[in-house]
Amino acid sequence: MDSKIILGKIQSIVQDVLDNESADINEQTKAADLEGWDSLAHINIVSQIESEFGIRFSLNELSRFSTVGKIVDAVQRKVS
């Protein structure tokens, strides 16, 4: 699956969880960049991403999610 498609779906999920449709989300975006992206929101975002793509992340993978781009990369590896 193309990384742009994955990024688009992740953008929608993050915007939905944070209830901020105008949030500017790109591959360099970090949780600290967006108001409301706290630990609880992070769990909800990851859960929705797993559900959307039919995948599961290990704790080791989750610890590497420092940017949206890292999440996109992890999803792409699992769905390819």
N, C-alpha and C positions, 0 to 999 in steps of 0.2 A: 504494500500500500504506500502511496506517495506521502512524503512527509508533510506536504502542504495540506493534504486532506486530513491527516491526523491532527495537525496544528489547528485547523479550522474547527474540528470537533472538540478538541481540548479547550479552545477559546470559548466556545459556546457553553461547555460544562462549567468553566471557571466563572464566566459571566452570570450563569444561572445560579450557581451556589452562592456567589457573592452578591447576588441581586443587583448587578451593575452592568447593564447592557452596553454602556459606553466605555467600559474598561479597555484600555489599550494593552493588549496582550500579544507578545511576540516571543521568539525563542530565547531572548535575553532576560525576559521578565522573571523576577524573583518574588517569592511570597511577600517579602518586606516592601516590595514596590506597590502593593495593592492593599488599600484599606479593607480590613475585614478578613484577610487571608491569615487566619491564626491556625492553631493546631487542630481545632475542631473542623474548621473549613477545609483544612488539608486532608483530613480523613474522609470527609464527604466528597471532595474532588477526586481523590484516588479511587474511592469506592465506585463513583459514577464512571470513571475512565475504565476501570476493570469491567464493569457491567456493559458499557458501550462497545468495547472491543472483544469481550468474551475471554479475558485474560486474567491472570493473577500475578501480583508482584511479590517477591520475597522481601523480607526485612532488609536484607543487604541491598537490594535494588532501591528500596524506598529511601535508604540513607544517602543515596547519591543524587536525589532529586533536588538539586540546588537551583535549577532554572527550569522554565517550561521546555526549553530545548532538550534538556536531559530526559525529561518525561517523554517527549516526542521520540527521541532516540530509542528509549526502552520499549515503547509501544511498537515502534517499527521493527525492532528485532523480534518481538514476540509474534507479530502478525505476518511476518514474511515467511 
